[in-house]
């Protein structure tokens, strides 16, 4: 398969790796983008994975909390410009409140709830469609979660990151944990809760690195296990060093114990997380609209 300049550019944008390294990886992977990305991770370590988490889809994370009941939702738009639009933000905030109050089963049920805004209605879905027509850009309710029955700590980092923590104990400690989650992005409460698929992915990368090192099999096996254990500590909330730790060593678990607080769960939303959106899609769309306008 021919490796094109655009493929190299896409891999570079995902990994921050040097251009020539991207080309080599793509050649070795026969054009398979995911495989090339993993090859770079093996070769360049965590540096190659840093930019891979960047997301290009736009929108907002918003939430509503009233006592022990609350909701958090991600509402997407095509451009950052629209994500700052007052009508778009009002619709997103209204959706969060509706979820908390009405407990819809899914996005479709959410859209069917009664809501009027900017002359559109009588349902939230009608408002969404109306704003699409008014603003001229697609927007969608992507995902949401409702919480009920447990004290809630909410932290919104601007409009792009949202965290809700379910807890028992000290409200300030829980709020600090919510801020910590937004900054450090753990994937689970404890090492035991880390999804098996993520562990296997890390083990695969560690095994490839160990193999490249040329060490004897027994030492290589210990290297792999050491890497996996290190990863588990880095991505589990309770094992992470608390971001506000005065000594730079205190873990989240230790801080919570001192504050006599229990964290039952956390939910982290990042705008566009996991959504693939290529830059050339928008350009092609604009070109298509211009062509259509000329033909009209």
C-alpha positions, 0 to 999 in steps of 0.5 A, a space after each residue: 500500500 502506498 504511504 501518502 503524505 496525508 497519512 504521515 501527517 495524520 499519524 504525526 498529529 496523533 503522536 507528535 512523533 518525527 515525520 520520518 518515524 511516522 513514515 517508517 511506522 506506516 510502511 512497517 504497518 502496511 498503512 494500518 494507522 492503529 498498528 503504526 500508532 502502536 509501533 511508535 508507542 513501542 519505539 518512542 515510549 509514552 511520548 507517542 501516546 500523548 497527542 493521541 488523546 487529542 480530540 477534534 470534535 467540538 461541543 460542551 460538557 454541562 451538568 445540573 445538581 440539585 441535592 443528591 440528584 444530578 446529571 451530566 451531558 455532552 452536547 456536540 457541535 461541528 465547530 468551536 464557534 457554535 459551542 460558544 453560542 448562547 442558544 446552544 449553551 442554553 439548550 445544553 444546560 436545559 438538557 442536563 436539568 431535564 435529565 436530572 428531573 425527568 430521568 429519560 432512558 436514553 438520548 431519544 427519550 431525552 429529545 421527546 421531553 417537553 421544552 421550548 426555546 428561541 421560538 422552537 418546540 414543543 420538545 427538546 428534539 424540536 429545539 435541537 432541529 430548530 437551532 440546526 436550521 437557525 445556526 446552520 450547523 449540526 449539533 447532537 446530544 451524545 451521551 449523559 449520565 444521571 445520578 440519584 441518592 448519593 451526595 454529589 461533587 461536581 467540577 466543570 473545567 470550562 466547558 470541555 471537561 466535566 466530573 461528577 463524584 458520588 461520595 460519603 463524607 467531607 464535601 470539600 475532599 470530594 470536590 478536591 477529588 473531582 478536580 483531581 480526576 479532571 487533571 489526572 484522568 484516571 480510568 478506574 477507582 482501583 487497580 482491580 477496576 481497570 478494564 482488562 482490555 486496557 491492561 492487555 493493551 499495555 501488556 502488549 506494548 510492554 512485551 514488545 519493548 522487552 523483546 526489543 531490549 534483547 534481555 533473557 526471557 525471565 528478565 523480560 517477563 519481569 520487565 513486562 510485569 513491572 510495566 503493567 503494575 506501574 501502569 495500574 498505579 498510574 491510572 487508578 484514582 486511589 493510587 495516584 498522588 493527590 494533585 494538592 498533596 503538600 508533600 508531593 507523595 500523599 495518594 488520593 486514598 491516603 487523603 480520603 482516609 484522613 478526611 474520613 471520606 469514601 468515594 463510591 464512583 466518578 464519571 469523567 467526560 471530555 468533549 469529543 473523547 473517542 470521536 474521529 473527525 478529519 480536518 478535510 471533512 469540513 473543507 469538503 463539506 464547505 466545497 459541496 455547499 458552495 457547489 450546491 449553492 451555485 447549482 441552485 
